Structures are given as C-alpha cells and as structure tokens.
C-alpha cells in the first residue's frame, strides 16, 4: 500500500457519475449500487494516495456544490439543466452543459485530470467529449447495459438509440472498460463489440461494516420475534428488480402453510418520485394477496443499521430480472445471510450455488419458493453456508482489495500514456473465485 504522507504530491483523477450522486442517501430514487460503488472507490483511492474528485449533477438548489468526504476525496455537483430531479432517460439533452460545467470547474480550480473514470452511459458520453479536447485516459464502468435492459422492456425510451450507440462507442474508444463480472465481459463481447480493452474488476463492500453478527442480537435490536421466518428484500422500487415476483412467492409459501412468515422490504424514496409509483403498485399487490399483516415496508435504512437487517434475515432474496453485478448479494453474504437470487448477470458470479446461496430462474415463482423452503428447513446446511458466505465475500469483494486493482490499473494506464506505448501488456492479478 502507498504511503499516506500528506506532504507527498498527489495525482488528481476524476470519477464521473452523472445521475448517481456519491453523496446522496442510498435508497432514494437514482441512489443505489452505482452511488455506493463510486463513493467507496473514491474514498478508498484517496486512502491509497490519489486526489479524487467525484462529479455528479446538481439536483437540488439547496445542496452544497462541494461535499468533502475526506481530505483528498470530494463530491462536486455540476449545473446541468434545472436543479431538480430529472429522470435518467431525459438527461442526455443536458449533458453538453454538464461537460461545460466540468471544464469551467477544472479551469477555475487550476486542476488537470489526466485520467477520468466514467460510470453509466451518460457519463461515457461526457468522457468521450472530454477526450476530444484533452489527452485524458478514459476508463469506463457500465453499471447497466441497454442491450440487456431493453430486452425486458415493453416501452423503449426515446433515449434508446443514443444509449445503444454510445455504449458501443465507449467500448471501442475508452482506454479500458472495467467489467464487474466475467458475465458482463461476455455480454459486452457478444452483444456490443469485439473491439476495445476489458478488464474484470468486481464491485466491493465494506467488510468492516457488513460482517457476521449474531442473528439473536440483530433481531433484538430490530424488535423481531425469534420465531419469525424473515424473508428480506433490499433495493430500489423498480419493476426490473422483481419485487412483484417475491411478493407472489411469499403468497405461495403462505398457501403451502409455511408458518410465521415475515416479509421485510427495505428501500425506496418519497411518494412523488418514480419509484414511489412502483412502491404503490407493490403495496396494492400485497393487499390483494392478503399479505398486509406479514409484510413490513421498512423504507430507507442507513448503512449503520442495514447489516442488522441482513443478519436478522433467514434468507435474502434478489429476484432481479437482470443485475450486472448485484451489490446486495455480497452485502447480505458478508453478514452471513443465505441468498436466493436470480440466475442472471453478475449474480452468477457473486453467488456460489449450494455454498453461499442458491440461483433460480428469474420470475419463476415456484423455483424461488422451493429455494426459500430449503433454506428455511435445513438448519445445518444454512449454518455452514452463513460462515462460507461471509468468508467468501471477505476474500473476494472487500473494497480495499477491489480498489487496489483499480489503483494498479490506473497506474499502468497513466504510465503507458507517458511512454506512448501502443501494445496492451497489462495483466490483472487473478481473482479467487471461491472461498
């Protein structure tokens, strides 16, 4: 690890996360896995010796322009359209102003960012625009892919054409793409482009915060009955997250006479946001199925309390239609919560079937019910799985380990740019795929 001598000169780098504010409260609309990723990568890179500026769009007029997270890591909110919530699918028209605001800030501060790491397709466009007028080294992480997302949507948004084009261009024009799982890498190669450099570096989690906690202690803190069979969902309210599937799974378990069921749904924002509409839809389904008495909508939960929910759960269910990585899975497993997840995307990488959880086909209500039933009834297997899951996350997905890989990648890219090397000879350290 690099020395943390504050007198030593630090290389400034920029992370761009256009719609996902690293300083936002996780669980709000547009605040989820990407926010967690960028914030933790930024803070850990700063601890490794970089000067990290994280750029996002300013959404609220009363939000501070700069949020200082640590002496060498801050979030900078740029003007790009009205200072109000704008859905992602309508943000593209405001990205030229975002780029102009970025350049103005850079000039006013007298800063130079030789490396920019963009996140999501809108930020990719911004990065490629900056690439045209400066010699930046451009790294990109997708977080979600249009070619996969649009397969499950009935109504394709007007921004679809631009998004598909930009996701193709960034793969071929960036200095490197960071895929968060081998599955994402395979999808990029098969559905987007065979050109461009890709390295697999997973997302991570705070293994000091998300760690093994006694189930009895966690339930006592949350006032949950020890006899309840707690089924947990954590995440945003979004149709693609498959919450409806989970609700119907719980209804099926109830019909099968599984006793003491408790469904806890963690996450969500205010009613006037788009995810408020999805929450209302889910609440209506809960009511229609007669599950009101056993369902708890816990709302947003801070990261200081969230580990208690994972530890208290008998099973954490991730019924997403698609997940490029699946941050909730590794948070849950770090706390020893067995996982039943959809057999899609990065979940096929993070969850080791039969060892740290189970994988079933998305939308398959009966398969999810069988998986949950296994976990609820096989105590010895679950006890072993809780320990294996936590050890596996600690070995593979700590933020320190993950960010060290990014640190080494950045150093190589910058060194190569200085030496004007044409051939890519960098090899990522191997990642242990099992505990």
GIZIMO-V638551 format. One record per helix or strand of 2 or more residues. SS is the DSSP state (a for helix, b for strand). FROM is the first residue (numbers start at 1). LEN is the number of residues. If there is no record, write none. Layout:
ss->[SS;SS]
from->[FROM;FROM]
len->[LEN;LEN]
This chain:
ss->[b;a;b;b;b;a;a;b;a;b;a;a;b;a;b;a;b;a;a;b;a;a;b;a;b;a;b;a;b;a;a;a]
from->[12;33;51;66;73;88;92;115;121;137;146;160;176;182;198;215;229;239;243;261;274;292;295;303;315;327;339;347;357;365;379;399]
len->[5;15;7;5;6;3;18;5;13;5;7;14;4;11;3;8;6;3;13;6;15;3;5;10;4;8;4;4;4;13;18;21]
